[in-house]
Amino acid sequence: MKILNKKIASHKSSAAWIQRQADDPYVARAHRDGYRARAAYKIIEMNEKYHFFKNGQVVVDLGAAPGSWSQYVAREFPKSKIFAMDLLEIKPIVGVEFYQGDFTSDVALQWLNEKLNLTDESGGTVDVVMSDMAPNTVGHKKTDHLRQMVLLEYALDFALHALKIGGTFVAKSFTGGTTNDLVKQIKEHFTDVHYIKPPSSRKDSVEMFVVATGFRG
């Protein structure tokens, strides 16, 4: 792999990341399959195991950039309506409506509520809420874990408001002390809850995923 930017290449951490990307079979597979990122295979593997996607669903993708999760749903389930959101801009995807902004802000939630026809009286209108949101890590395990749990709680609060009965919630988590309490809370609202690490998730990563199906309200 030729490194064009010598300044970046000379930085040890950057060089290590570039080498890891070059050696990663999922990176090569994503390039071959036309996905924007290797992260696509995480949602693919989870769906192959738990079968929560169907054609014609309403799907919300939180923390969507660069768009590989939405890309997979739009490609494999083209009759679905997909609403994606991230702080970062993503290139347009056919079949996906995107909002660039902070999911935790009132204006972003208002956009989602209007797109999804959600009101306090309407009940849920969404089949799947998926979240790959993650904080900018600082390298302090406890701090990074707590920041991730805050994002997970925001995503869960939205899912409890937005999901139809029988719906699915899929979200990134980090390993750590408060995870069990949050999984216990999720179990109160869903028939089946799984806490897993997909094969495509790097072994040295602290990320895990909650897959909760059969929303009970």
C-alpha positions in Angstrom: 0.0 0.0 0.0 1.6 3.3 -1.1 1.3 6.1 1.4 1.2 9.4 -0.4 1.2 11.7 2.6 4.7 11.3 4.1 3.9 13.5 7.1 1.0 11.2 8.1 3.0 8.1 7.3 5.8 9.2 9.6 3.4 9.4 12.6 3.5 6.0 14.3 -0.1 5.8 15.2 -1.2 6.9 11.7 1.1 4.4 10.1 -0.2 1.6 12.3 -3.8 2.5 11.4 -3.0 2.5 7.7 -1.2 -0.8 8.0 -4.2 -2.3 9.9 -6.6 -1.1 7.2 -4.4 -2.6 4.5 -4.3 -6.0 6.3 -8.1 -6.0 7.3 -10.1 -8.5 5.1 -13.3 -6.6 5.9 -11.9 -3.4 4.5 -11.0 -5.2 1.3 -14.4 -6.9 1.2 -16.2 -3.5 1.7 -14.3 -2.1 -1.2 -15.1 -5.1 -3.4 -18.8 -5.1 -2.4 -19.2 -1.3 -2.8 -19.8 -0.4 0.8 -18.5 2.8 2.3 -17.0 1.2 5.4 -16.2 -2.1 6.9 -18.9 -1.3 9.5 -21.5 -2.5 7.0 -20.7 -6.1 8.0 -21.6 -5.5 11.6 -25.2 -4.8 10.8 -25.2 -7.5 8.1 -24.0 -10.1 10.5 -26.5 -9.1 13.2 -29.4 -9.2 10.8 -28.3 -12.6 9.4 -28.4 -13.9 13.0 -31.6 -12.3 14.2 -33.5 -11.4 11.0 -35.0 -8.1 12.0 -35.1 -6.4 8.6 -37.9 -6.9 6.1 -38.8 -5.0 3.0 -41.1 -2.0 3.4 -40.1 -1.1 6.9 -39.5 2.3 8.4 -35.9 2.5 9.7 -34.0 5.1 11.6 -30.2 5.2 11.5 -28.5 7.2 14.2 -24.8 8.0 13.9 -25.0 7.1 10.3 -21.8 8.5 8.8 -20.3 7.5 6.4 -23.6 5.7 5.7 -22.8 2.0 5.3 -25.6 0.8 7.6 -28.2 2.8 5.6 -26.5 1.8 2.4 -27.0 -1.9 3.3 -30.7 -1.5 4.2 -31.4 0.6 1.1 -29.7 -1.9 -1.1 -31.2 -5.1 0.3 -34.6 -3.8 1.3 -35.4 -1.1 -1.3 -39.0 -0.7 -0.4 -38.0 0.5 3.1 -38.1 4.2 4.2 -34.8 5.1 5.8 -34.1 8.3 7.9 -30.5 8.8 8.8 -28.7 11.4 11.1 -25.2 12.3 12.0 -23.1 15.2 13.0 -21.0 14.6 9.9 -22.2 15.0 6.4 -22.7 11.9 4.2 -22.8 11.5 0.5 -26.5 11.0 -0.7 -27.9 7.5 -0.8 -30.9 6.6 -2.9 -33.8 5.8 -0.6 -32.3 7.6 2.4 -33.4 10.9 3.9 -30.5 12.4 5.8 -30.2 15.2 8.4 -26.9 16.6 9.5 -27.0 17.6 13.1 -26.8 16.6 16.8 -29.3 13.9 17.6 -29.5 15.0 21.2 -30.7 18.5 20.2 -34.3 19.5 20.1 -34.2 20.7 16.5 -32.9 17.3 15.3 -35.5 15.4 17.2 -38.2 17.7 15.8 -37.0 16.8 12.3 -37.3 13.1 13.1 -40.7 13.5 14.7 -42.0 15.3 11.7 -40.6 12.9 9.2 -41.9 9.9 11.1 -45.3 11.5 12.0 -44.6 11.0 15.7 -46.8 12.7 18.3 -47.6 11.9 21.9 -50.9 10.5 20.8 -49.8 8.7 17.6 -47.9 5.7 19.0 -44.8 4.4 17.3 -44.3 4.4 13.6 -40.8 2.9 13.3 -39.9 -0.7 12.7 -36.2 -0.5 13.4 -34.1 2.0 15.3 -30.4 1.4 14.8 -27.6 3.4 16.4 -23.8 3.2 15.7 -23.3 6.4 17.6 -20.0 6.7 19.5 -18.3 9.5 21.3 -14.9 10.9 20.5 -12.8 8.8 22.9 -10.2 10.3 25.2 -8.3 7.1 26.0 -9.6 6.9 29.6 -11.6 3.7 29.8 -14.2 4.8 32.4 -14.8 8.2 30.8 -15.2 6.7 27.3 -17.6 4.1 28.7 -19.8 6.7 30.4 -19.9 8.9 27.3 -21.0 5.9 25.2 -23.7 4.9 27.8 -25.1 8.5 27.6 -25.5 8.1 23.8 -27.0 4.7 24.2 -29.5 6.0 26.7 -30.5 8.8 24.3 -31.0 6.3 21.5 -33.0 4.0 23.8 -35.3 6.9 24.9 -36.0 7.7 21.3 -36.6 4.0 20.4 -39.1 3.7 23.3 -41.0 6.7 21.8 -40.7 5.8 18.1 -41.0 2.0 17.8 -44.1 0.1 16.8 -45.1 -2.8 18.9 -42.9 -5.7 17.7 -40.1 -3.3 16.6 -36.3 -3.7 17.0 -33.6 -1.7 18.6 -29.9 -2.2 17.6 -27.3 -0.1 19.2 -23.6 0.2 19.9 -22.4 -0.2 23.5 -19.0 -0.3 25.2 -18.0 -2.9 27.7 -18.0 -1.5 31.2 -19.6 -1.2 34.6 -23.0 0.4 33.8 -23.8 -1.8 30.8 -25.7 -4.5 32.8 -28.0 -2.0 34.3 -28.9 -0.6 30.9 -29.4 -4.0 29.4 -31.7 -4.9 32.3 -33.7 -1.7 31.5 -33.9 -2.7 27.8 -35.2 -6.2 28.8 -38.2 -4.6 30.5 -39.4 -3.4 27.0 -38.4 -6.1 24.6 -39.1 -9.8 24.3 -35.6 -10.8 23.3 -32.4 -9.0 24.1 -28.9 -10.1 23.0 -25.6 -8.5 23.9 -23.1 -9.5 21.2 -19.9 -8.8 19.4 -20.3 -9.4 15.7 -17.4 -11.3 14.0 -16.5 -8.2 12.0 -16.0 -6.1 15.1 -12.2 -5.9 15.7 -11.1 -8.1 18.6 -9.2 -5.3 20.2 -12.3 -3.0 20.2 -14.3 -2.5 23.4 -17.5 -2.1 21.3 -20.4 -4.5 21.8 -24.0 -4.3 20.4 -27.4 -4.6 21.9 -29.9 -6.3 19.7 -33.4 -6.1 21.2 -36.4 -7.5 19.3 -40.1 -7.7 20.0 -40.8 -4.3 21.4 -43.6 -4.5 24.0 -44.1 -0.9 24.7 
